[in-house]
Amino acid sequence: MVRSAPRLLPKRGAPAPTAAACLLLTCTLAAVAIAATPARLIRDINGNPFVRDVDSELVAVRGNLYMAARNDDAMGNELWTLSPDGSLTLVADLNPGPASGHPAHFAELNGRLYFSAQLSELVGTELVAMNLTTSAITLVADLCAGPCSGSPKYMTRLGDELYFQADDGANGPELWVLNASGHVSIAHQFKSAAGQGGSPAFLVAVNETLFMAAEADAPDAGTELWAFDRNQSARLVSDLKPGAGGSFPQFLVAFNDSLYFSAQTTERFLFKLDGASEPVLVDAVSPQLTNVSFLTVHNDEMYGLGWNASSGPGGQNHVFRFDGTSLSLHAQGLTANQTNSVSGLVSFNGTLNVLYSPSGAESDLAVTSASGVSPLMPQQGTQGSNARTFCIHDNSVFFIADVGTSANQLWMFNTSHGATMVAPSLSEAGTGAALTSPTALVSVDGELLMAASSAEHGAELWKHLGKEAFELVQDIASGSVGSHCNNFEVAGNTVFMACMCGTNQDCELWAYATSAGAQVLADIEAGATPSNPFALTLLGNAIYFGATTSTKGTELFQWDGTSASLTADLTSGAGSSSFDEMLVYGNALMFVNIHMAGQFYRLLALVPGTSTLPNADFDPVSNPVDERHGFLFRVPECVGVALRIVLRITEPECNCIAQRISFSIAFDGRRVVRDAECVGLRIGLRIGLRIALRIALRIGLRVAFCITEP
């Protein structure tokens, strides 16, 4: 049955407070929240010891060890640093929330740490930099514009330039350079055909020459050792394995003014290149050890991992040490299973450290000696329950958590009973079929809905009946395919969302109301091509959202209760204006992490119905990435009353307390936001607010925090 599209219902509840009332209320609540109500643990749902998971990409810079690691289930794989005193610190949640930034391929240049990372779901893995003094994160270059990934890797410093492999989406993986002025361009193209690329890998600088493994149009030698001089074009150094197969050089390292690397001839052996001569086999190491990998220089000696076929039944990997003349084994206390799990070696704090899996599970770091290893980093904290998908419903906060059994459990919190488990598992009423992968909880018209999957229906919407029982709301995509609805926003008695968002589905704007069921509202990109609506946000009597069409790219659209239309073509033509999310600021939409017209902004404001981007009341608005400004943190949204407080560092000329506060209040769907600027603190609560902020400053509060129902 085809139903008519519901109009956006008028918002109910108290009228929006006046500006003066908002400012007074927000200042009062902020002072109380900051000065008198410290954050507290409501319940330690999962207290099991946490097991760290460290990636193989590690670099020691200025006495600290930077790494990609998963040390908090709520943040994914992010950027961490280990100091010489053993303290492990989160540097940045690059891709906020449970998504991972996956920082990798680190290199230092001119006071910055460069690496590849994904800063949001709408931007691929690109070239990112961190200021080593301020820890500010910036996107250096969107090499493959839009959601595709430039995937920069193998970053190496040569003089005052940074070289790396990257793919712009047109030329395939080629050699790129970031010059001293900050300009990024292709340094050398190994293959002329579009999309192929020479895949230069394992870049290393020896004196004034850059060496790498690469494949070129000519000569047709497969992947071999190449050299690149900034004053000359690239040249093939040696065809170690004649023919088109290639020897695939790996783990290139500079040691004693020579180049060492492993290459595949009859086996993967260790080779050395001196000056302009041909590479020679390092007979002190090979053929005794094969499958040589993870070459690292530490204390004027070279270490690596190699396979000895005669070690025990079936052979074993060994960590070895080479001083330029003789070979010896290192960290001999490692078992065969542990050496087989080694995925990296790094010199840090005067010791050689091995990255391996102590018990066959997550990877961790250990200090090596000639005889064995010892843990480098102490055990920190417990696993946590990964509490998520918070939603206020029936005067309680409902959320999904895990007590340590990897099961999805429904919990609730209220001031009367604290945090209690509603159901140890999630299942379909009547059949008992398990519901898995819950992605959202939504409260609408007295019902608690959950987006989750079942074997029979796939990812669909379910209504909570009590305890662990849920009832299918509607089989939007019949069968086990699922409709994969997401990006929920509630207005009155209606839930707006994007549905049919699975693989090869036509993801468009939908709505669900108890009286009308679920139905598609608009086919924004006509035909079977999806428009993928995201960041649905209620402002006034319209739902605003991002969507993608073939003619406009990714831009801002709106649903006015009758039809969907383009709100603003921020990047003209088919160019895209991708962003993470939108927040409401008075009568304006605040874009978070937006790429627009070739620029990147942390925060950008737009008043719908005008062509003006207001600058006076927003900070930052028109500035590109500004390392002086902090980051805006938030949690997923739900319906109800919320207070959000965001502390951000501002320019030094803000002399009152060098701080700025942004407040946001939601009253039954209406959001009113006011800022308390330095000059605006001269009203009734000026003294109290300043005192509260000074207390916060003294205890080192430099991050945003929320008191909200997400």
C-alpha positions as CSV (number, residue, x, y, z in Angstrom):
1,M,0.0,0.0,0.0
2,V,1.3,3.4,-0.9
3,R,0.9,6.0,1.8
4,S,1.2,9.8,1.3
5,A,4.3,11.3,2.8
6,P,3.7,12.8,6.3
7,R,4.1,16.5,6.8
8,L,6.7,17.5,9.4
9,L,4.6,17.8,12.5
10,P,4.8,21.0,14.5
11,K,7.0,20.8,17.5
12,R,5.3,20.5,20.9
13,G,6.2,21.8,24.3
14,A,7.2,25.1,25.9
15,P,8.2,28.0,23.6
16,A,11.9,28.7,23.1
17,P,13.4,30.8,25.9
18,T,14.5,34.4,25.1
19,A,18.2,35.2,24.5
20,A,18.6,36.7,27.9
21,A,17.0,33.7,29.6
22,C,19.2,31.3,27.7
23,L,22.4,33.2,28.6
24,L,21.4,33.4,32.3
25,L,20.5,29.7,32.4
26,T,23.5,28.4,30.5
27,C,25.9,30.5,32.5
28,T,24.3,29.3,35.8
29,L,24.4,25.6,34.7
30,A,27.9,25.9,33.4
31,A,29.2,27.3,36.6
32,V,27.5,24.6,38.6
33,A,28.7,21.9,36.1
34,I,32.3,23.0,36.1
35,A,32.8,24.0,39.7
36,A,30.5,21.8,41.7
37,T,29.7,18.6,39.8
38,P,32.7,16.6,38.8
39,A,32.2,13.7,36.4
40,R,31.7,10.4,38.2
41,L,31.5,6.8,37.2
42,I,27.9,5.6,37.3
43,R,28.8,1.9,37.2
44,D,31.8,-0.2,36.1
45,I,29.8,-2.5,33.8
46,N,32.8,-4.4,32.5
47,G,35.9,-4.4,34.8
48,N,37.8,-7.1,32.9
49,P,41.5,-6.2,32.3
50,F,42.0,-4.4,29.1
51,V,44.3,-5.8,26.4
52,R,46.0,-3.2,24.3
53,D,46.3,-3.6,20.5
54,V,49.2,-1.7,18.9
55,D,49.7,-1.3,15.2
56,S,53.0,-2.0,13.4
57,E,53.4,1.6,12.5
58,L,55.7,3.2,15.2
59,V,58.1,6.1,15.3
60,A,60.3,7.6,18.0
61,V,60.3,11.4,17.8
62,R,61.8,13.9,20.3
63,G,62.0,11.2,23.0
64,N,58.4,10.0,22.6
65,L,57.1,6.9,20.8
66,Y,54.1,7.6,18.6
67,M,51.9,4.8,17.5
68,A,48.5,3.8,16.3
69,A,46.7,1.7,19.0
70,R,43.3,0.7,20.3
71,N,43.3,1.3,24.0
72,D,39.7,2.3,24.4
73,D,36.8,0.5,22.7
74,A,34.9,3.7,22.5
75,M,37.5,5.4,20.3
76,G,38.8,2.8,17.8
77,N,42.4,2.8,16.5
78,E,43.8,6.3,17.2
79,L,47.1,8.2,17.8
80,W,48.9,7.5,21.1
81,T,52.2,8.4,22.5
82,L,54.5,6.7,25.0
83,S,56.8,8.8,27.1
84,P,60.2,7.6,28.5
85,D,58.6,7.4,32.0
86,G,56.2,4.8,30.7
87,S,53.0,6.8,30.6
88,L,50.7,6.1,27.6
89,T,48.7,9.1,26.4
90,L,46.0,9.6,23.8
91,V,47.3,12.3,21.4
92,A,44.2,12.7,19.3
93,D,40.9,10.9,18.6
94,L,41.4,11.6,14.9
95,N,38.1,10.1,13.8
96,P,35.8,11.0,16.7
97,G,33.7,8.3,18.3
98,P,34.0,4.6,17.8
99,A,35.3,4.9,14.2
100,S,39.1,4.6,13.7
101,G,41.5,7.2,12.4
102,H,44.1,4.5,11.6
103,P,47.2,6.7,11.8
104,A,50.1,5.2,9.9
105,H,53.4,5.8,8.1
106,F,54.9,8.4,10.4
107,A,57.7,10.9,9.5
108,E,59.0,14.1,11.1
109,L,59.7,17.2,9.2
110,N,60.2,20.8,10.4
111,G,58.5,20.4,13.8
112,R,55.6,18.4,12.4
113,L,54.7,14.7,12.5
114,Y,53.3,13.7,9.2
115,F,51.2,10.5,8.8
116,S,48.2,9.1,7.0
117,A,44.8,9.0,8.7
118,Q,41.1,9.2,8.2
119,L,39.6,12.2,9.9
120,S,36.0,11.5,9.1
121,E,33.7,9.0,7.3
122,L,33.3,11.4,4.4
123,V,37.0,11.9,3.8
124,G,39.3,9.1,2.9
125,T,42.7,8.3,4.3
126,E,44.8,11.3,3.5
127,L,48.0,13.3,4.4
128,V,47.7,14.6,8.0
129,A,50.1,16.5,10.2
130,M,50.5,17.2,13.9
131,N,52.3,20.2,15.3
132,L,54.8,18.6,17.8
133,T,54.6,21.7,20.0
134,T,50.8,22.3,20.2
135,S,49.6,18.8,19.2
136,A,47.2,20.5,16.8
137,I,46.0,18.2,13.9
138,T,45.7,19.5,10.3
139,L,44.7,18.0,7.0
140,V,47.6,18.7,4.8
141,A,46.2,17.5,1.5
142,D,43.1,15.8,0.3
143,L,45.0,13.9,-2.4
144,C,42.0,12.0,-3.7
145,A,39.3,14.6,-3.3
146,G,36.1,13.5,-1.5
147,P,35.5,10.2,0.2
148,C,38.1,8.3,-1.8
149,S,41.5,7.7,-0.2
150,G,44.9,9.1,-1.4
151,S,46.4,6.5,1.0
152,P,49.8,8.2,1.5
153,K,52.4,5.8,2.8
154,Y,56.2,5.1,3.1
155,M,56.8,8.7,4.1
156,T,60.5,9.6,4.1
157,R,62.4,12.9,4.6
158,L,65.0,14.0,2.1
159,G,66.5,17.3,2.9
160,D,63.6,19.8,3.6
161,E,61.1,17.7,1.6
162,L,58.8,14.8,2.3
163,Y,58.4,12.0,-0.2
164,F,55.7,9.3,-0.1
165,Q,53.5,7.1,-2.2
166,A,50.0,8.2,-2.9
167,D,47.1,7.7,-5.3
168,D,45.1,10.7,-6.5
169,G,42.4,8.5,-8.0
170,A,43.6,9.2,-11.6
171,N,47.3,8.1,-11.8
172,G,47.5,5.2,-9.5
173,P,50.0,5.0,-6.7
174,E,53.0,7.1,-7.6
175,L,55.9,9.1,-6.0
176,W,54.7,12.4,-4.4
177,V,56.5,15.2,-2.7
178,L,55.6,17.8,-0.1
179,N,58.1,20.7,-0.7
180,A,59.4,23.3,1.8
181,S,56.6,25.7,0.9
182,G,53.9,23.2,1.7
183,H,53.0,22.4,-1.9
184,V,52.1,18.7,-2.7
185,S,52.7,17.3,-6.2
186,I,53.7,14.2,-8.1
187,A,57.5,13.9,-8.0
188,H,57.9,11.1,-10.5
189,Q,55.4,9.0,-12.5
190,F,56.6,5.5,-13.1
191,K,53.7,4.4,-15.3
192,S,52.0,6.5,-18.0
193,A,48.7,4.6,-18.2
194,A,45.9,6.1,-16.1
195,G,45.3,4.4,-12.8
196,Q,48.2,1.9,-12.9
197,G,51.0,3.6,-10.9
198,G,54.5,2.3,-10.1
199,S,53.7,1.7,-6.4
200,P,56.9,3.0,-5.0
201,A,57.4,1.4,-1.6
202,F,59.7,1.2,1.4
203,L,61.2,4.6,0.7
204,V,64.5,5.5,2.5
205,A,67.1,8.3,2.1
206,V,70.8,7.4,2.0
207,N,72.8,10.6,1.9
208,E,71.2,12.6,-0.9
209,T,69.5,9.8,-2.7
210,L,66.1,8.4,-2.3
211,F,65.8,4.6,-2.7
212,M,62.6,2.6,-3.1
213,A,61.0,-0.5,-4.6
214,A,59.0,0.3,-7.7
215,E,57.7,-0.9,-11.1
216,A,58.0,1.1,-14.3
217,D,56.9,1.0,-17.9
218,A,60.5,0.7,-19.0
219,P,62.5,-1.3,-18.4
220,D,59.9,-4.1,-17.9
221,A,61.7,-5.6,-14.9
222,G,58.8,-6.1,-12.4
223,T,59.2,-4.5,-9.0
224,E,62.9,-3.8,-8.4
225,L,65.2,-1.4,-6.6
226,W,65.1,2.2,-7.9
227,A,66.9,5.4,-7.0
228,F,65.7,9.0,-7.2
229,D,67.8,12.1,-7.1
230,R,66.1,15.5,-6.7
231,N,68.2,16.8,-9.5
232,Q,67.7,13.8,-11.8
233,S,64.9,11.5,-12.9
234,A,64.4,8.0,-11.3
235,R,66.7,5.2,-12.4
236,L,66.7,1.5,-12.0
237,V,69.5,0.4,-9.7
238,S,69.5,-3.3,-10.3
239,D,67.4,-6.0,-11.8
240,L,68.2,-8.6,-9.1
241,K,65.7,-11.1,-10.5
242,P,66.0,-10.8,-14.3
243,G,62.7,-10.8,-16.2
244,A,59.3,-9.3,-15.6
245,G,58.8,-11.1,-12.2
246,G,60.8,-8.7,-10.0
247,S,62.6,-9.3,-6.7
248,F,60.3,-7.1,-4.7
249,P,62.8,-5.3,-2.4
250,Q,61.4,-4.7,1.1
251,F,62.4,-3.1,4.5
252,L,64.9,-0.7,3.1
253,V,67.1,0.8,5.8
254,A,70.2,3.1,5.8
255,F,73.1,1.6,7.9
256,N,76.7,2.7,8.0
257,D,76.2,5.0,4.9
258,S,75.0,1.9,2.9
259,L,71.6,0.6,1.9
260,Y,70.4,-2.7,3.3
261,F,67.2,-4.4,2.1
262,S,65.6,-7.8,1.7
263,A,64.8,-9.1,-1.8
264,Q,63.4,-12.3,-3.3
265,T,65.8,-14.2,-5.6
266,T,65.8,-17.9,-4.8
267,E,64.8,-17.0,-1.3
268,R,64.2,-13.7,0.5
269,F,67.8,-12.7,1.4
270,L,69.5,-9.7,2.9
271,F,71.4,-7.5,0.4
272,K,73.7,-4.4,0.7
273,L,74.3,-1.6,-1.8
274,D,77.4,0.6,-1.5
275,G,77.6,3.7,-3.6
276,A,77.0,3.1,-7.3
277,S,77.9,-0.7,-7.2
278,E,75.5,-3.6,-7.7
279,P,73.7,-4.9,-4.6
280,V,75.6,-7.9,-3.0
281,L,74.4,-10.7,-0.7
282,V,75.2,-10.1,2.9
283,D,76.7,-13.6,3.4
284,A,77.1,-13.1,7.2
285,V,73.3,-13.2,7.4
286,S,72.1,-14.9,4.3
287,P,71.6,-17.7,3.3
288,Q,71.7,-18.7,7.0
289,L,68.6,-16.6,7.6
290,T,65.9,-16.2,5.0
291,N,62.6,-14.2,4.8
292,V,64.5,-11.3,6.3
293,S,62.2,-8.5,7.4
294,F,61.6,-5.5,9.8
295,L,65.2,-4.1,9.5
296,T,65.9,-1.5,12.1
297,V,69.0,0.4,13.3
298,H,69.6,0.7,17.0
299,N,72.8,1.8,18.8
300,D,74.8,1.7,15.6
301,E,73.8,-1.9,14.9
302,M,71.2,-3.4,12.6
303,Y,68.4,-5.7,13.9
304,G,65.9,-7.6,12.0
305,L,63.8,-10.8,11.8
306,G,64.9,-13.9,9.9
307,W,63.8,-17.5,9.4
308,N,66.2,-20.4,10.3
309,A,64.9,-23.6,8.7
310,S,67.2,-25.7,11.0
311,S,65.9,-24.2,14.3
312,G,63.7,-26.9,15.9
313,P,61.0,-28.9,14.1
314,G,60.0,-27.0,11.0
315,G,62.2,-24.0,11.7
316,Q,61.7,-20.7,13.5
317,N,61.9,-17.0,13.2
318,H,64.7,-15.2,15.1
319,V,65.4,-11.6,16.0
320,F,69.0,-11.1,14.9
321,R,71.7,-8.5,15.4
322,F,74.2,-7.4,12.8
323,D,77.1,-5.0,13.5
324,G,78.2,-4.8,9.9
325,T,80.5,-7.8,10.1
326,S,79.1,-10.6,12.3
327,L,75.7,-12.0,13.1
328,S,74.2,-13.0,16.5
329,L,70.8,-13.9,17.7
330,H,68.8,-11.6,20.0
331,A,65.8,-11.9,22.4
332,Q,66.3,-15.7,22.4
333,G,63.7,-16.2,25.1
334,L,60.8,-15.7,22.6
335,T,58.9,-18.8,21.8
336,A,58.4,-20.0,18.2
337,N,54.8,-18.7,18.3
338,Q,55.9,-15.4,19.6
339,T,58.6,-14.8,17.0
340,N,56.2,-15.8,14.3
341,S,53.9,-13.1,15.5
342,V,56.5,-10.3,15.4
343,S,55.3,-7.4,13.3
344,G,57.8,-4.7,14.0
345,L,61.0,-3.5,15.7
346,V,61.6,0.0,17.0
347,S,64.4,1.8,18.8
348,F,63.1,3.8,21.7
349,N,64.5,5.2,25.0
350,G,67.8,3.4,24.6
351,T,66.3,0.0,24.0
352,L,65.3,-2.1,21.1
353,N,61.6,-3.0,21.3
354,V,59.6,-5.7,19.6
355,L,56.0,-5.6,18.6
356,Y,54.5,-9.0,18.9
357,S,51.5,-11.0,20.3
358,P,52.4,-12.3,23.7
359,S,49.5,-14.7,23.8
360,G,48.4,-15.0,20.2
361,A,45.9,-12.2,20.5
362,E,46.4,-8.4,20.5
363,S,49.8,-6.9,19.6
364,D,51.9,-5.2,22.3
365,L,55.4,-3.8,22.8
366,A,58.2,-5.4,24.8
367,V,61.8,-4.3,25.6
368,T,64.3,-6.8,24.3
369,S,67.6,-8.1,25.6
370,A,69.9,-10.8,24.3
371,S,68.1,-13.4,26.3
372,G,64.4,-12.3,26.2
373,V,61.8,-9.6,26.5
374,S,59.9,-7.7,29.2
375,P,56.7,-5.6,28.9
376,L,57.4,-2.0,27.8
377,M,54.0,-0.5,28.8
378,P,52.2,-1.3,32.0
379,Q,48.6,-2.6,32.0
380,Q,46.3,0.4,32.0
381,G,42.7,0.2,33.2
382,T,40.0,-2.2,32.3
383,Q,38.2,-3.1,29.1
384,G,35.1,-1.0,29.6
385,S,31.6,-1.8,28.4
386,N,31.7,0.3,25.2
387,A,28.4,1.9,26.3
388,R,26.8,3.4,23.2
389,T,23.5,4.4,21.4
390,F,22.3,6.4,24.4
391,C,18.6,7.5,24.2
392,I,16.3,9.1,26.8
393,H,13.0,7.3,26.9
394,D,10.4,7.2,29.7
395,N,12.5,9.3,32.1
396,S,15.4,6.9,31.8
397,V,18.6,6.7,29.7
398,F,18.6,3.5,27.6
399,F,21.9,2.3,26.0
400,I,23.7,-0.8,24.7
401,A,26.7,-2.2,26.6
402,D,28.9,-5.3,26.9
403,V,29.8,-6.9,30.2
404,G,32.7,-8.7,28.7
405,T,31.0,-11.5,26.9
406,S,30.9,-9.7,23.5
407,A,27.1,-9.8,23.8
408,N,24.9,-6.8,23.1
409,Q,22.9,-6.0,26.3
410,L,20.2,-3.4,26.9
411,W,20.8,-1.2,29.9
412,M,19.0,1.7,31.4
413,F,19.9,4.4,33.9
414,N,17.8,6.7,36.1
415,T,18.4,8.6,39.3
416,S,16.2,6.2,41.3
417,H,17.8,2.9,40.4
418,G,21.2,3.8,38.9
419,A,22.4,1.7,35.9
420,T,20.6,-1.7,35.6
421,M,20.5,-4.3,32.9
422,V,17.2,-4.5,31.2
423,A,18.0,-7.6,29.2
424,P,21.1,-9.9,29.0
425,S,20.5,-10.4,25.3
426,L,18.3,-9.0,22.5
427,S,15.8,-11.2,20.7
428,E,12.7,-11.2,18.6
429,A,9.4,-11.7,20.5
430,G,7.7,-15.0,19.8
431,T,10.6,-16.6,17.9
432,G,13.4,-15.9,20.2
433,A,15.7,-15.2,17.2
434,A,18.8,-13.3,18.2
435,L,19.1,-9.6,17.4
436,T,22.7,-8.5,16.7
437,S,24.7,-5.3,15.8
438,P,22.4,-2.7,17.4
439,T,23.4,0.7,15.9
440,A,20.8,3.1,17.3
441,L,18.1,3.6,19.9
442,V,15.3,6.1,19.1
443,S,12.4,7.3,21.3
444,V,9.3,8.5,19.4
445,D,5.7,8.8,20.3
446,G,6.1,6.7,23.5
447,E,7.9,3.9,21.7
448,L,11.6,2.8,22.1
449,L,12.9,1.7,18.7
450,M,16.2,0.0,17.9
451,A,18.0,-0.5,14.7
452,A,19.4,-4.1,14.7
453,S,19.9,-7.2,12.6
454,S,18.3,-10.7,12.6
455,A,19.2,-13.7,10.4
456,E,15.7,-13.7,8.9
457,H,15.1,-9.9,8.3
458,G,18.6,-8.4,8.1
459,A,19.1,-4.9,9.5
460,E,15.7,-3.4,10.3
461,L,13.8,-1.3,12.9
462,W,12.5,-3.1,16.1
463,K,10.2,-1.9,18.8
464,H,10.9,-2.7,22.5
465,L,8.2,-4.7,24.1
466,G,9.9,-5.2,27.5
467,K,12.9,-7.0,28.9
468,E,14.8,-8.6,26.0
469,A,11.8,-8.8,23.6
470,F,11.6,-6.7,20.4
471,E,9.0,-6.7,17.7
472,L,9.7,-6.0,14.0
473,V,8.3,-2.6,13.2
474,Q,8.2,-3.2,9.4
475,D,10.1,-5.4,7.0
476,I,11.1,-2.5,4.8
477,A,13.4,-4.6,2.6
478,S,11.7,-8.0,2.4
479,G,13.8,-11.0,3.2
480,S,17.2,-11.2,4.9
481,V,18.7,-8.2,3.0
482,G,17.7,-5.6,5.5
483,S,17.0,-1.9,5.0
484,H,20.0,-0.6,7.0
485,C,18.3,2.6,8.3
486,N,20.5,5.2,9.9
487,N,21.0,8.9,10.7
488,F,17.8,9.2,12.8
489,E,16.2,12.5,13.7
490,V,12.9,12.9,15.5
491,A,10.3,15.7,14.8
492,G,7.1,15.4,16.7
493,N,5.7,11.9,16.2
494,T,7.9,11.1,13.2
495,V,11.3,9.6,12.9
496,F,13.2,10.8,9.8
497,M,16.1,8.6,8.6
498,A,18.0,7.3,5.6
499,C,16.9,3.7,4.6
500,M,17.8,1.1,2.0
501,C,21.5,1.9,2.7
502,G,23.0,-1.6,2.4
503,T,25.2,-2.8,-0.5
504,N,23.7,-2.1,-3.9
505,Q,20.6,-0.5,-2.4
506,D,19.0,2.9,-3.3
507,C,19.6,4.8,0.0
508,E,17.2,7.7,0.2
509,L,15.2,9.8,2.7
510,W,12.5,7.9,4.7
511,A,10.2,8.6,7.6
512,Y,8.4,6.4,10.2
513,A,5.3,7.3,12.2
514,T,3.3,4.9,14.3
515,S,0.1,6.0,12.4
516,A,1.6,5.7,8.9
517,G,4.5,3.2,9.1
518,A,7.7,3.6,7.2
519,Q,7.8,5.1,3.7
520,V,10.2,6.8,1.4
521,L,9.8,10.6,1.3
522,A,12.0,11.6,-1.7
523,D,14.1,10.0,-4.4
524,I,16.7,12.7,-4.4
525,E,18.9,11.0,-7.0
526,A,16.4,9.7,-9.5
527,G,16.6,6.0,-10.4
528,A,18.5,3.3,-8.7
529,T,21.5,5.4,-7.7
530,P,21.5,6.3,-4.0
531,S,21.8,9.8,-2.6
532,N,22.9,8.5,0.8
533,P,21.3,11.2,3.1
534,F,23.4,11.8,6.3
535,A,23.6,14.2,9.2
536,L,19.8,14.7,9.4
537,T,19.1,17.8,11.6
538,L,15.9,19.5,12.6
539,L,15.8,23.4,12.4
540,G,12.6,25.2,12.5
541,N,10.0,23.3,10.4
542,A,12.5,21.6,8.1
543,I,14.8,18.6,8.2
544,Y,18.2,19.5,6.8
545,F,20.7,16.8,5.6
546,G,23.6,16.1,3.4
547,A,23.0,14.1,0.2
548,T,24.8,13.3,-3.1
549,T,23.6,13.7,-6.6
550,S,25.3,13.4,-10.0
551,T,24.8,17.0,-10.8
552,K,25.5,18.7,-7.5
553,G,27.9,16.3,-5.7
554,T,27.5,16.2,-1.9
555,E,25.6,19.2,-0.7
556,L,23.0,20.5,1.8
557,F,19.3,19.5,1.2
558,Q,16.1,20.0,3.1
559,W,12.7,18.4,3.6
560,D,10.0,21.0,4.3
561,G,7.2,18.6,5.0
562,T,6.1,18.2,1.4
563,S,9.2,17.9,-0.8
564,A,13.0,17.7,-0.7
565,S,15.1,20.4,-2.4
566,L,18.6,21.7,-2.5
567,T,19.3,24.2,0.3
568,A,22.7,25.5,-0.8
569,D,25.2,24.6,-3.4
570,L,28.3,25.4,-1.3
571,T,30.7,24.1,-3.9
572,S,29.3,25.1,-7.2
573,G,28.6,22.5,-9.9
574,A,29.3,18.8,-9.4
575,G,31.9,19.6,-6.7
576,S,31.2,18.3,-3.2
577,S,30.9,19.9,0.2
578,S,31.4,17.0,2.5
579,F,31.0,17.4,6.3
580,D,30.7,15.2,9.4
581,E,27.6,16.5,11.0
582,M,25.5,19.6,11.7
583,L,24.6,21.4,15.0
584,V,22.1,24.1,15.4
585,Y,23.2,27.6,16.4
586,G,20.2,29.9,16.8
587,N,18.8,30.1,13.3
588,A,22.0,28.8,11.7
589,L,23.4,25.4,10.9
590,M,26.9,24.7,12.1
591,F,28.9,22.3,9.9
592,V,31.5,20.3,11.7
593,N,34.7,19.4,9.7
594,I,33.5,20.6,6.3
595,H,35.4,20.5,3.0
596,M,34.0,23.3,0.8
597,A,35.3,24.9,-2.4
598,G,38.8,23.5,-1.8
599,Q,39.0,24.6,1.8
600,F,38.7,22.8,5.1
601,Y,36.9,24.3,8.1
602,R,36.5,22.9,11.6
603,L,33.3,24.9,12.1
604,L,31.3,26.8,9.5
605,A,27.9,28.5,9.8
606,L,25.1,28.9,7.3
607,V,21.7,30.6,7.8
608,P,19.2,28.8,5.5
609,G,17.4,31.1,3.1
610,T,20.4,33.5,2.7
611,S,23.6,33.3,0.7
612,T,25.7,34.7,3.5
613,L,28.1,32.8,5.7
614,P,28.0,35.0,8.9
615,N,31.4,35.7,10.3
616,A,30.7,38.0,13.2
617,D,29.2,35.5,15.6
618,F,31.1,32.4,14.7
619,D,34.6,31.4,15.6
620,P,36.2,30.0,13.5
621,V,34.0,30.5,10.4
622,S,36.0,31.8,7.5
623,N,39.4,30.6,8.6
624,P,40.9,27.5,7.1
625,V,42.4,25.0,9.5
626,D,43.5,27.0,12.5
627,E,45.8,25.2,14.9
628,R,44.9,27.6,17.8
629,H,41.3,26.4,17.9
630,G,40.2,23.3,19.8
631,F,37.9,20.5,18.7
632,L,34.2,20.2,19.2
633,F,33.2,16.9,20.9
634,R,29.8,15.4,21.1
635,V,27.9,12.1,21.4
636,P,25.1,10.7,19.3
637,E,21.8,12.6,19.5
638,C,18.4,11.5,20.8
639,V,15.2,13.3,21.9
640,G,14.9,15.3,25.1
641,V,16.5,18.1,27.1
642,A,20.3,18.5,26.8
643,L,23.0,20.8,28.0
644,R,26.2,20.8,26.0
645,I,29.3,22.6,27.2
646,V,32.3,23.0,25.0
647,L,35.6,24.6,26.1
648,R,37.9,25.8,23.4
649,I,41.3,27.6,23.4
650,T,41.0,31.0,21.6
651,E,43.3,33.7,20.4
652,P,45.7,35.2,23.0
653,E,44.1,38.7,22.6
654,C,41.1,37.3,24.5
655,N,42.5,38.8,27.7
656,C,39.7,38.1,30.2
657,I,40.6,34.5,30.9
658,A,41.8,33.3,27.5
659,Q,38.8,30.9,27.3
660,R,35.5,30.8,25.4
661,I,32.5,28.7,26.2
662,S,29.8,27.6,23.8
663,F,26.5,26.4,25.2
664,S,23.6,24.6,23.6
665,I,20.3,23.8,25.1
666,A,17.5,21.6,23.6
667,F,13.9,21.9,24.9
668,D,11.7,19.2,23.5
669,G,13.2,19.4,20.0
670,R,13.9,23.1,20.0
671,R,17.5,24.0,20.2
672,V,18.7,27.4,21.3
673,V,22.4,28.2,21.5
674,R,24.1,31.3,22.9
675,D,27.8,32.0,23.3
676,A,29.4,33.5,26.4
677,E,32.3,35.5,24.8
678,C,35.0,37.3,26.9
679,V,33.2,40.6,26.3
680,G,29.9,39.0,27.3
681,L,30.9,38.0,30.8
682,R,30.2,41.5,32.2
683,I,26.6,40.7,33.3
684,G,25.3,39.3,36.6
685,L,27.2,36.0,36.7
686,R,30.5,37.4,35.5
687,I,32.4,36.9,38.7
688,G,31.1,33.5,39.5
689,L,31.7,32.2,36.0
690,R,35.2,33.5,35.9
691,I,36.0,31.9,39.2
692,A,34.6,28.6,38.0
693,L,36.6,28.8,34.8
694,R,39.8,29.6,36.6
695,I,39.3,26.5,38.8
696,A,38.8,24.5,35.6
697,L,41.9,25.9,34.1
698,R,44.0,25.1,37.1
699,I,43.2,21.5,36.9
700,G,44.2,21.4,33.3
701,L,40.8,21.1,31.6
702,R,41.5,21.4,27.9
703,V,39.0,19.1,26.4
704,A,35.3,19.4,25.5
705,F,32.8,17.4,27.6
706,C,29.1,16.9,27.4
707,I,26.3,16.5,29.9
708,T,23.7,15.2,27.4
709,E,21.3,12.5,26.4
710,P,22.9,11.6,23.0
